[in-house]
Amino acid sequence: MSFAMLIAFIQQSIRLSSTLLLGSTGEIITEKSGNLNLGTPGIMAGGAISGIVGAYFYSGAVETINPLISVIVTLLCSLLGSLFVTLIYCFLTINLKTNQNVTGLALTTFAVGASNFIGSFINSKMGGTGIAAFPEIGKAYRAPLPFADKLGWFGEIFLSYGFMTYLAIVIAIVVAFVITKTRTGLNLRAVGENPATADAAGINVDRYKYIATCLGGMISGLGGLCYVMDFAAANWQNNILDQFGWLSVALVIFAVWRPNIAIVGSIIFGALYVIGPFLLGLSNKDQELIKILPYLVTIIVLVIISIRDKKENQPPASLGVSYFREER
């Protein structure tokens, strides 16, 4: 692998890692509250298609696209869309106490299907090519730091990415700090570990679950938007995000529910996923086979943390279990 190919490989890995980091950080917040949201792939798809809808209407309403306004519009649309999908999950699992696993899987099926339908509709309005593309808005998301090209290989490796890459890292660091160093984080962890005890201590369990799950869903939705607008250069294709939603869920286990570890883990997962084309001599089938590596690594990590059985590396004790206050 030449030096130029190595640079390109690192760049592709980091670009994809932003999507995985946002998706996993959102799911970590959710799971810290005791909710296991397997609807993450659907939420990421909902956030992505909502951004595409915003791009479609904005680009159709103006003659000249303003990069800043286009970013604001698509970000807001993505946040609202992912929040809407997450609220469905919250209502069913927190208010109606439905099974979280079944609800999450059903939500993924519904949201991915709805996203494909909306994407196909937009595509039909744009010529029916199979791809809904907004290249000018994509440029706004992919624009590197202005001085990146003046710093040689250092700028190419560390400074040549769109703002979503750096935003993902900042969000992960802030979430890690809040969870481990603040009273709000302590209460959140208490809700996830033992909601009955937290309730007895005066913590509003349902409120924490709602806020954590909705906030986590919106962050995961930004992960979907990041992939479509940055990694895919503002091109939408049906079923474009399913695999990355599940990779984000797997990354939560790899990072042992710590957003700061997820930063490194997301880069590793991104590298394992994109490395195929950079390994010369591999057939297309072999390149696709390599994409299972992140899942194999997750299984290995899961086995290791199960054997070591350390409390700090385990999921919240009440993860996936609905809280019935009358049973307290």
Short mmCIF file of the C-alpha atoms (twelve columns), coordinates in Angstrom:
data_MODEL
# 
_entry.id   MODEL 
# 
loop_
_atom_site.group_PDB 
_atom_site.id 
_atom_site.type_symbol 
_atom_site.label_atom_id 
_atom_site.label_alt_id 
_atom_site.label_comp_id 
_atom_site.label_asym_id 
_atom_site.label_seq_id 
_atom_site.Cartn_x 
_atom_site.Cartn_y 
_atom_site.Cartn_z 
_atom_site.pdbx_PDB_model_num 
ATOM 1   C CA . MET A 1   0.000   0.000   0.000   1 
ATOM 2   C CA . SER A 2   1.520   3.306   -1.091  1 
ATOM 3   C CA . PHE A 3   1.655   6.356   1.176   1 
ATOM 4   C CA . ALA A 4   -1.092  8.044   -0.867  1 
ATOM 5   C CA . MET A 5   -3.310  4.959   -0.489  1 
ATOM 6   C CA . LEU A 6   -2.575  4.876   3.238   1 
ATOM 7   C CA . ILE A 7   -3.692  8.513   3.565   1 
ATOM 8   C CA . ALA A 8   -6.854  7.760   1.589   1 
ATOM 9   C CA . PHE A 9   -7.544  4.695   3.771   1 
ATOM 10  C CA . ILE A 10  -7.194  6.698   6.980   1 
ATOM 11  C CA . GLN A 11  -9.448  9.446   5.626   1 
ATOM 12  C CA . GLN A 12  -12.165 6.970   4.614   1 
ATOM 13  C CA . SER A 13  -11.956 5.274   8.012   1 
ATOM 14  C CA . ILE A 14  -12.332 8.534   9.933   1 
ATOM 15  C CA . ARG A 15  -15.165 9.782   7.707   1 
ATOM 16  C CA . LEU A 16  -17.149 6.606   8.333   1 
ATOM 17  C CA . SER A 17  -16.243 6.634   12.028  1 
ATOM 18  C CA . SER A 18  -18.216 9.872   12.498  1 
ATOM 19  C CA . THR A 19  -21.453 8.083   11.588  1 
ATOM 20  C CA . LEU A 20  -20.685 5.159   13.875  1 
ATOM 21  C CA . LEU A 21  -19.596 7.404   16.747  1 
ATOM 22  C CA . LEU A 22  -22.772 9.491   16.655  1 
ATOM 23  C CA . GLY A 23  -24.949 6.386   16.373  1 
ATOM 24  C CA . SER A 24  -23.231 4.615   19.269  1 
ATOM 25  C CA . THR A 25  -23.048 7.706   21.500  1 
ATOM 26  C CA . GLY A 26  -26.786 8.174   21.149  1 
ATOM 27  C CA . GLU A 27  -27.404 4.527   21.959  1 
ATOM 28  C CA . ILE A 28  -25.065 4.676   24.980  1 
ATOM 29  C CA . ILE A 29  -27.118 7.538   26.455  1 
ATOM 30  C CA . THR A 30  -30.283 5.546   25.837  1 
ATOM 31  C CA . GLU A 31  -28.939 2.351   27.378  1 
ATOM 32  C CA . LYS A 32  -27.580 4.185   30.421  1 
ATOM 33  C CA . SER A 33  -31.223 4.957   31.249  1 
ATOM 34  C CA . GLY A 34  -32.098 1.243   31.042  1 
ATOM 35  C CA . ASN A 35  -33.721 1.362   27.597  1 
ATOM 36  C CA . LEU A 36  -32.383 -1.036  24.964  1 
ATOM 37  C CA . ASN A 37  -33.251 0.650   21.686  1 
ATOM 38  C CA . LEU A 38  -32.757 -1.754  18.787  1 
ATOM 39  C CA . GLY A 39  -34.555 0.830   16.698  1 
ATOM 40  C CA . THR A 40  -31.256 2.705   16.266  1 
ATOM 41  C CA . PRO A 41  -30.857 1.700   12.576  1 
ATOM 42  C CA . GLY A 42  -34.370 2.985   11.913  1 
ATOM 43  C CA . ILE A 43  -33.760 6.193   13.833  1 
ATOM 44  C CA . MET A 44  -30.556 6.807   11.876  1 
ATOM 45  C CA . ALA A 45  -32.436 6.203   8.628   1 
ATOM 46  C CA . GLY A 46  -35.192 8.561   9.808   1 
ATOM 47  C CA . GLY A 47  -32.684 11.266  10.654  1 
ATOM 48  C CA . ALA A 48  -30.976 10.852  7.275   1 
ATOM 49  C CA . ILE A 49  -34.121 10.939  5.153   1 
ATOM 50  C CA . SER A 50  -35.460 13.916  7.128   1 
ATOM 51  C CA . GLY A 51  -32.291 15.786  6.209   1 
ATOM 52  C CA . ILE A 52  -32.775 14.773  2.573   1 
ATOM 53  C CA . VAL A 53  -36.357 16.045  2.705   1 
ATOM 54  C CA . GLY A 54  -35.079 19.360  4.079   1 
ATOM 55  C CA . ALA A 55  -32.469 19.518  1.307   1 
ATOM 56  C CA . TYR A 56  -35.120 18.774  -1.329  1 
ATOM 57  C CA . PHE A 57  -37.511 21.510  -0.242  1 
ATOM 58  C CA . TYR A 58  -34.777 24.054  0.439   1 
ATOM 59  C CA . SER A 59  -33.042 23.524  -2.903  1 
ATOM 60  C CA . GLY A 60  -36.394 23.784  -4.658  1 
ATOM 61  C CA . ALA A 61  -37.308 27.028  -2.912  1 
ATOM 62  C CA . VAL A 62  -34.180 29.051  -3.731  1 
ATOM 63  C CA . GLU A 63  -32.203 29.806  -6.874  1 
ATOM 64  C CA . THR A 64  -28.812 29.894  -5.161  1 
ATOM 65  C CA . ILE A 65  -28.018 27.582  -2.268  1 
ATOM 66  C CA . ASN A 66  -26.470 29.244  0.771   1 
ATOM 67  C CA . PRO A 67  -24.120 26.682  2.385   1 
ATOM 68  C CA . LEU A 68  -24.773 27.832  5.977   1 
ATOM 69  C CA . ILE A 69  -28.551 27.946  5.607   1 
ATOM 70  C CA . SER A 70  -28.617 24.576  3.846   1 
ATOM 71  C CA . VAL A 71  -26.687 23.020  6.728   1 
ATOM 72  C CA . ILE A 72  -28.978 24.581  9.347   1 
ATOM 73  C CA . VAL A 73  -32.131 23.470  7.507   1 
ATOM 74  C CA . THR A 74  -30.980 19.890  7.040   1 
ATOM 75  C CA . LEU A 75  -29.685 19.628  10.609  1 
ATOM 76  C CA . LEU A 76  -32.984 20.837  12.062  1 
ATOM 77  C CA . CYS A 77  -34.972 18.520  9.819   1 
ATOM 78  C CA . SER A 78  -32.795 15.591  10.835  1 
ATOM 79  C CA . LEU A 79  -33.182 16.343  14.541  1 
ATOM 80  C CA . LEU A 80  -36.957 16.658  14.233  1 
ATOM 81  C CA . GLY A 81  -37.285 13.513  12.137  1 
ATOM 82  C CA . SER A 82  -35.178 11.371  14.452  1 
ATOM 83  C CA . LEU A 83  -37.004 12.807  17.478  1 
ATOM 84  C CA . PHE A 84  -40.353 11.830  15.966  1 
ATOM 85  C CA . VAL A 85  -39.213 8.239   15.402  1 
ATOM 86  C CA . THR A 86  -37.718 8.063   18.904  1 
ATOM 87  C CA . LEU A 87  -40.913 9.362   20.507  1 
ATOM 88  C CA . ILE A 88  -42.773 6.403   19.021  1 
ATOM 89  C CA . TYR A 89  -40.352 4.081   20.788  1 
ATOM 90  C CA . CYS A 90  -40.609 6.070   24.043  1 
ATOM 91  C CA . PHE A 91  -44.408 6.027   24.086  1 
ATOM 92  C CA . LEU A 92  -44.572 2.304   23.448  1 
ATOM 93  C CA . THR A 93  -41.848 1.204   25.873  1 
ATOM 94  C CA . ILE A 94  -42.099 3.783   28.663  1 
ATOM 95  C CA . ASN A 95  -45.824 4.549   28.725  1 
ATOM 96  C CA . LEU A 96  -47.272 1.265   27.451  1 
ATOM 97  C CA . LYS A 97  -44.429 -0.946  28.818  1 
ATOM 98  C CA . THR A 98  -44.113 -2.988  25.629  1 
ATOM 99  C CA . ASN A 99  -41.204 -5.371  25.106  1 
ATOM 100 C CA . GLN A 100 -38.193 -3.234  24.248  1 
ATOM 101 C CA . ASN A 101 -36.535 -5.764  21.940  1 
ATOM 102 C CA . VAL A 102 -39.633 -6.349  19.847  1 
ATOM 103 C CA . THR A 103 -40.504 -2.655  19.772  1 
ATOM 104 C CA . GLY A 104 -37.015 -1.654  18.662  1 
ATOM 105 C CA . LEU A 105 -36.910 -4.228  15.871  1 
ATOM 106 C CA . ALA A 106 -40.393 -3.257  14.702  1 
ATOM 107 C CA . LEU A 107 -39.387 0.407   14.767  1 
ATOM 108 C CA . THR A 108 -36.335 -0.313  12.620  1 
ATOM 109 C CA . THR A 109 -38.477 -2.174  10.075  1 
ATOM 110 C CA . PHE A 110 -41.036 0.636   9.992   1 
ATOM 111 C CA . ALA A 111 -38.576 3.542   9.864   1 
ATOM 112 C CA . VAL A 112 -36.316 1.974   7.224   1 
ATOM 113 C CA . GLY A 113 -39.323 1.132   5.069   1 
ATOM 114 C CA . ALA A 114 -40.774 4.623   5.475   1 
ATOM 115 C CA . SER A 115 -37.394 6.176   4.660   1 
ATOM 116 C CA . ASN A 116 -37.104 4.078   1.505   1 
ATOM 117 C CA . PHE A 117 -40.602 5.120   0.441   1 
ATOM 118 C CA . ILE A 118 -39.889 8.809   0.982   1 
ATOM 119 C CA . GLY A 119 -36.512 8.482   -0.716  1 
ATOM 120 C CA . SER A 120 -38.108 6.805   -3.737  1 
ATOM 121 C CA . PHE A 121 -40.727 9.562   -3.919  1 
ATOM 122 C CA . ILE A 122 -38.068 12.299  -3.882  1 
ATOM 123 C CA . ASN A 123 -36.055 10.367  -6.443  1 
ATOM 124 C CA . SER A 124 -39.077 10.182  -8.749  1 
ATOM 125 C CA . LYS A 125 -39.477 13.941  -8.489  1 
ATOM 126 C CA . MET A 126 -35.797 14.409  -9.387  1 
ATOM 127 C CA . GLY A 127 -35.724 12.282  -12.519 1 
ATOM 128 C CA . GLY A 128 -35.956 8.702   -11.308 1 
ATOM 129 C CA . THR A 129 -32.241 7.859   -11.511 1 
ATOM 130 C CA . GLY A 130 -32.292 5.792   -8.319  1 
ATOM 131 C CA . ILE A 131 -30.214 8.395   -6.455  1 
ATOM 132 C CA . ALA A 132 -31.443 11.659  -4.950  1 
ATOM 133 C CA . ALA A 133 -28.366 13.912  -5.052  1 
ATOM 134 C CA . PHE A 134 -27.708 17.369  -3.612  1 
ATOM 135 C CA . PRO A 135 -24.024 17.957  -4.447  1 
ATOM 136 C CA . GLU A 136 -23.901 21.619  -3.398  1 
ATOM 137 C CA . ILE A 137 -25.238 20.814  0.068   1 
ATOM 138 C CA . GLY A 138 -22.840 17.881  0.258   1 
ATOM 139 C CA . LYS A 139 -19.939 20.258  -0.376  1 
ATOM 140 C CA . ALA A 140 -21.024 22.331  2.620   1 
ATOM 141 C CA . TYR A 141 -20.850 19.246  4.842   1 
ATOM 142 C CA . ARG A 142 -17.574 17.967  3.403   1 
ATOM 143 C CA . ALA A 143 -15.714 21.299  3.447   1 
ATOM 144 C CA . PRO A 144 -12.393 20.787  5.324   1 
ATOM 145 C CA . LEU A 145 -10.761 23.276  7.656   1 
ATOM 146 C CA . PRO A 146 -9.418  26.174  5.550   1 
ATOM 147 C CA . PHE A 147 -5.764  25.633  6.458   1 
ATOM 148 C CA . ALA A 148 -5.730  21.825  6.070   1 
ATOM 149 C CA . ASP A 149 -4.055  21.824  2.652   1 
ATOM 150 C CA . LYS A 150 -1.142  23.886  3.956   1 
ATOM 151 C CA . LEU A 151 -0.008  21.345  6.541   1 
ATOM 152 C CA . GLY A 152 0.910   18.413  4.328   1 
ATOM 153 C CA . TRP A 153 0.166   14.889  5.546   1 
ATOM 154 C CA . PHE A 154 -0.803  16.155  9.013   1 
ATOM 155 C CA . GLY A 155 -3.543  18.314  7.521   1 
ATOM 156 C CA . GLU A 156 -4.714  15.476  5.271   1 
ATOM 157 C CA . ILE A 157 -5.012  13.012  8.135   1 
ATOM 158 C CA . PHE A 158 -6.381  15.227  10.929  1 
ATOM 159 C CA . LEU A 159 -7.886  18.386  9.441   1 
ATOM 160 C CA . SER A 160 -9.366  17.470  6.074   1 
ATOM 161 C CA . TYR A 161 -12.871 16.523  7.244   1 
ATOM 162 C CA . GLY A 162 -16.230 18.203  7.402   1 
ATOM 163 C CA . PHE A 163 -17.542 19.748  10.604  1 
ATOM 164 C CA . MET A 164 -19.653 16.680  11.489  1 
ATOM 165 C CA . THR A 165 -16.500 14.657  12.165  1 
ATOM 166 C CA . TYR A 166 -15.320 17.093  14.826  1 
ATOM 167 C CA . LEU A 167 -18.858 17.578  16.136  1 
ATOM 168 C CA . ALA A 168 -19.158 13.818  16.705  1 
ATOM 169 C CA . ILE A 169 -15.978 13.781  18.799  1 
ATOM 170 C CA . VAL A 170 -17.071 16.815  20.838  1 
ATOM 171 C CA . ILE A 171 -20.492 15.256  21.525  1 
ATOM 172 C CA . ALA A 172 -18.886 11.978  22.649  1 
ATOM 173 C CA . ILE A 173 -16.497 13.787  25.016  1 
ATOM 174 C CA . VAL A 174 -19.283 15.938  26.486  1 
ATOM 175 C CA . VAL A 175 -21.558 12.916  26.974  1 
ATOM 176 C CA . ALA A 176 -18.741 10.985  28.660  1 
ATOM 177 C CA . PHE A 177 -18.150 13.897  31.037  1 
ATOM 178 C CA . VAL A 178 -21.844 14.330  31.869  1 
ATOM 179 C CA . ILE A 179 -22.369 10.617  32.522  1 
ATOM 180 C CA . THR A 180 -19.347 10.202  34.794  1 
ATOM 181 C CA . LYS A 181 -18.793 13.601  36.408  1 
ATOM 182 C CA . THR A 182 -22.163 15.266  36.979  1 
ATOM 183 C CA . ARG A 183 -25.180 14.791  39.217  1 
ATOM 184 C CA . THR A 184 -27.389 14.374  36.163  1 
ATOM 185 C CA . GLY A 185 -25.169 11.544  34.967  1 
ATOM 186 C CA . LEU A 186 -25.262 9.921   38.398  1 
ATOM 187 C CA . ASN A 187 -29.062 10.023  38.399  1 
ATOM 188 C CA . LEU A 188 -29.163 8.629   34.877  1 
ATOM 189 C CA . ARG A 189 -26.922 5.723   35.827  1 
ATOM 190 C CA . ALA A 190 -29.045 5.091   38.917  1 
ATOM 191 C CA . VAL A 191 -32.153 4.864   36.740  1 
ATOM 192 C CA . GLY A 192 -30.445 2.351   34.470  1 
ATOM 193 C CA . GLU A 193 -29.028 0.251   37.299  1 
ATOM 194 C CA . ASN A 194 -31.960 0.151   39.706  1 
ATOM 195 C CA . PRO A 195 -35.001 2.266   38.786  1 
ATOM 196 C CA . ALA A 196 -36.900 1.268   41.941  1 
ATOM 197 C CA . THR A 197 -34.126 2.605   44.186  1 
ATOM 198 C CA . ALA A 198 -33.816 5.736   42.039  1 
ATOM 199 C CA . ASP A 199 -37.564 6.262   42.297  1 
ATOM 200 C CA . ALA A 200 -37.440 5.875   46.074  1 
ATOM 201 C CA . ALA A 201 -34.683 8.509   46.150  1 
ATOM 202 C CA . GLY A 202 -36.979 11.009  44.437  1 
ATOM 203 C CA . ILE A 203 -35.683 10.664  40.874  1 
ATOM 204 C CA . ASN A 204 -38.373 10.820  38.207  1 
ATOM 205 C CA . VAL A 205 -37.586 7.577   36.376  1 
ATOM 206 C CA . ASP A 206 -39.891 8.075   33.396  1 
ATOM 207 C CA . ARG A 207 -38.645 11.625  32.832  1 
ATOM 208 C CA . TYR A 208 -35.014 10.510  32.787  1 
ATOM 209 C CA . LYS A 209 -35.834 7.641   30.441  1 
ATOM 210 C CA . TYR A 210 -37.746 9.947   28.091  1 
ATOM 211 C CA . ILE A 211 -35.094 12.658  28.003  1 
ATOM 212 C CA . ALA A 212 -32.162 10.243  27.673  1 
ATOM 213 C CA . THR A 213 -33.845 8.187   24.964  1 
ATOM 214 C CA . CYS A 214 -34.988 11.225  22.966  1 
ATOM 215 C CA . LEU A 215 -31.598 12.931  23.249  1 
ATOM 216 C CA . GLY A 216 -29.860 9.688   22.319  1 
ATOM 217 C CA . GLY A 217 -32.188 9.218   19.366  1 
ATOM 218 C CA . MET A 218 -31.483 12.693  18.011  1 
ATOM 219 C CA . ILE A 219 -27.721 12.148  18.297  1 
ATOM 220 C CA . SER A 220 -28.057 8.814   16.490  1 
ATOM 221 C CA . GLY A 221 -30.176 10.543  13.848  1 
ATOM 222 C CA . LEU A 222 -27.316 12.970  13.267  1 
ATOM 223 C CA . GLY A 223 -25.171 9.919   12.599  1 
ATOM 224 C CA . GLY A 224 -27.474 8.966   9.748   1 
ATOM 225 C CA . LEU A 225 -27.384 12.510  8.397   1 
ATOM 226 C CA . CYS A 226 -23.586 12.545  8.663   1 
ATOM 227 C CA . TYR A 227 -23.281 9.430   6.538   1 
ATOM 228 C CA . VAL A 228 -25.618 10.655  3.806   1 
ATOM 229 C CA . MET A 229 -24.359 14.247  3.636   1 
ATOM 230 C CA . ASP A 230 -20.659 13.685  4.288   1 
ATOM 231 C CA . PHE A 231 -19.548 10.132  3.532   1 
ATOM 232 C CA . ALA A 232 -22.051 9.647   0.676   1 
ATOM 233 C CA . ALA A 233 -21.700 13.267  -0.557  1 
ATOM 234 C CA . ALA A 234 -25.426 14.092  -0.116  1 
ATOM 235 C CA . ASN A 235 -26.616 11.118  -2.182  1 
ATOM 236 C CA . TRP A 236 -29.579 9.079   -0.974  1 
ATOM 237 C CA . GLN A 237 -30.125 5.476   -1.985  1 
ATOM 238 C CA . ASN A 238 -32.609 3.076   -0.432  1 
ATOM 239 C CA . ASN A 239 -31.283 0.830   2.361   1 
ATOM 240 C CA . ILE A 240 -28.170 2.984   2.572   1 
ATOM 241 C CA . LEU A 241 -27.931 2.983   6.380   1 
ATOM 242 C CA . ASP A 242 -29.148 -0.353  7.783   1 
ATOM 243 C CA . GLN A 243 -25.710 -1.903  8.260   1 
ATOM 244 C CA . PHE A 244 -24.252 1.176   9.937   1 
ATOM 245 C CA . GLY A 245 -27.099 1.295   12.436  1 
ATOM 246 C CA . TRP A 246 -26.310 -2.253  13.534  1 
ATOM 247 C CA . LEU A 247 -22.588 -1.480  13.579  1 
ATOM 248 C CA . SER A 248 -23.360 1.426   15.917  1 
ATOM 249 C CA . VAL A 249 -25.232 -0.917  18.257  1 
ATOM 250 C CA . ALA A 250 -22.296 -3.353  18.153  1 
ATOM 251 C CA . LEU A 251 -19.903 -0.496  18.895  1 
ATOM 252 C CA . VAL A 252 -21.755 0.203   22.156  1 
ATOM 253 C CA . ILE A 253 -20.699 -3.250  23.383  1 
ATOM 254 C CA . PHE A 254 -17.163 -2.840  22.019  1 
ATOM 255 C CA . ALA A 255 -16.839 0.467   23.912  1 
ATOM 256 C CA . VAL A 256 -18.266 -1.097  27.107  1 
ATOM 257 C CA . TRP A 257 -20.840 1.691   27.305  1 
ATOM 258 C CA . ARG A 258 -18.216 4.481   27.407  1 
ATOM 259 C CA . PRO A 259 -18.444 7.264   24.787  1 
ATOM 260 C CA . ASN A 260 -14.743 8.130   25.134  1 
ATOM 261 C CA . ILE A 261 -13.742 4.571   24.217  1 
ATOM 262 C CA . ALA A 262 -16.263 4.683   21.378  1 
ATOM 263 C CA . ILE A 263 -14.150 7.417   19.732  1 
ATOM 264 C CA . VAL A 264 -11.289 4.976   19.214  1 
ATOM 265 C CA . GLY A 265 -13.649 2.071   18.590  1 
ATOM 266 C CA . SER A 266 -15.480 3.917   15.829  1 
ATOM 267 C CA . ILE A 267 -12.215 4.514   13.966  1 
ATOM 268 C CA . ILE A 268 -11.295 0.830   14.318  1 
ATOM 269 C CA . PHE A 269 -14.725 -0.237  13.063  1 
ATOM 270 C CA . GLY A 270 -14.533 2.262   10.217  1 
ATOM 271 C CA . ALA A 271 -11.100 0.965   9.223   1 
ATOM 272 C CA . LEU A 272 -12.214 -2.665  9.305   1 
ATOM 273 C CA . TYR A 273 -15.238 -1.834  7.177   1 
ATOM 274 C CA . VAL A 274 -13.481 0.137   4.423   1 
ATOM 275 C CA . ILE A 275 -10.176 -1.739  4.249   1 
ATOM 276 C CA . GLY A 276 -11.327 -4.202  1.552   1 
ATOM 277 C CA . PRO A 277 -10.762 -2.015  -1.546  1 
ATOM 278 C CA . PHE A 278 -7.344  -0.995  -0.257  1 
ATOM 279 C CA . LEU A 279 -6.110  -4.596  -0.066  1 
ATOM 280 C CA . LEU A 280 -4.920  -5.242  -3.590  1 
ATOM 281 C CA . GLY A 281 -5.826  -8.531  -5.227  1 
ATOM 282 C CA . LEU A 282 -9.066  -9.174  -3.350  1 
ATOM 283 C CA . SER A 283 -12.197 -10.035 -5.298  1 
ATOM 284 C CA . ASN A 284 -15.483 -8.239  -4.676  1 
ATOM 285 C CA . LYS A 285 -16.729 -11.239 -2.699  1 
ATOM 286 C CA . ASP A 286 -13.658 -11.167 -0.469  1 
ATOM 287 C CA . GLN A 287 -14.071 -7.428  0.087   1 
ATOM 288 C CA . GLU A 288 -17.665 -7.954  1.201   1 
ATOM 289 C CA . LEU A 289 -16.580 -10.803 3.479   1 
ATOM 290 C CA . ILE A 290 -14.091 -8.524  5.234   1 
ATOM 291 C CA . LYS A 291 -16.973 -6.266  6.271   1 
ATOM 292 C CA . ILE A 292 -18.016 -8.818  8.891   1 
ATOM 293 C CA . LEU A 293 -14.805 -8.129  10.852  1 
ATOM 294 C CA . PRO A 294 -16.350 -5.422  13.115  1 
ATOM 295 C CA . TYR A 295 -19.023 -7.913  14.218  1 
ATOM 296 C CA . LEU A 296 -16.428 -10.609 14.905  1 
ATOM 297 C CA . VAL A 297 -14.391 -8.147  16.964  1 
ATOM 298 C CA . THR A 298 -17.547 -7.246  18.936  1 
ATOM 299 C CA . ILE A 299 -18.216 -10.924 19.686  1 
ATOM 300 C CA . ILE A 300 -14.646 -11.369 20.919  1 
ATOM 301 C CA . VAL A 301 -14.941 -8.294  23.163  1 
ATOM 302 C CA . LEU A 302 -18.301 -9.530  24.498  1 
ATOM 303 C CA . VAL A 303 -16.756 -12.882 25.400  1 
ATOM 304 C CA . ILE A 304 -13.775 -11.204 27.089  1 
ATOM 305 C CA . ILE A 305 -15.858 -8.835  29.246  1 
ATOM 306 C CA . SER A 306 -18.155 -11.729 30.178  1 
ATOM 307 C CA . ILE A 307 -15.188 -13.804 31.335  1 
ATOM 308 C CA . ARG A 308 -13.575 -10.936 33.249  1 
ATOM 309 C CA . ASP A 309 -16.949 -10.078 34.831  1 
ATOM 310 C CA . LYS A 310 -15.952 -6.591  35.969  1 
ATOM 311 C CA . LYS A 311 -18.809 -4.384  37.121  1 
ATOM 312 C CA . GLU A 312 -17.603 -1.303  35.236  1 
ATOM 313 C CA . ASN A 313 -17.574 -3.218  31.944  1 
ATOM 314 C CA . GLN A 314 -21.092 -4.596  32.242  1 
ATOM 315 C CA . PRO A 315 -24.289 -3.099  30.806  1 
ATOM 316 C CA . PRO A 316 -26.753 -1.341  33.147  1 
ATOM 317 C CA . ALA A 317 -28.384 -3.932  35.388  1 
ATOM 318 C CA . SER A 318 -31.934 -3.011  34.322  1 
ATOM 319 C CA . LEU A 319 -31.162 -2.730  30.611  1 
ATOM 320 C CA . GLY A 320 -34.129 -3.807  28.515  1 
ATOM 321 C CA . VAL A 321 -36.437 -4.260  31.511  1 
ATOM 322 C CA . SER A 322 -39.577 -2.123  31.765  1 
ATOM 323 C CA . TYR A 323 -40.098 -0.391  35.111  1 
ATOM 324 C CA . PHE A 324 -43.465 -0.930  36.797  1 
ATOM 325 C CA . ARG A 325 -43.744 1.572   39.619  1 
ATOM 326 C CA . GLU A 326 -46.474 -0.354  41.424  1 
ATOM 327 C CA . GLU A 327 -44.047 -3.276  41.878  1 
ATOM 328 C CA . ARG A 328 -41.548 -1.145  43.772  1 
# 
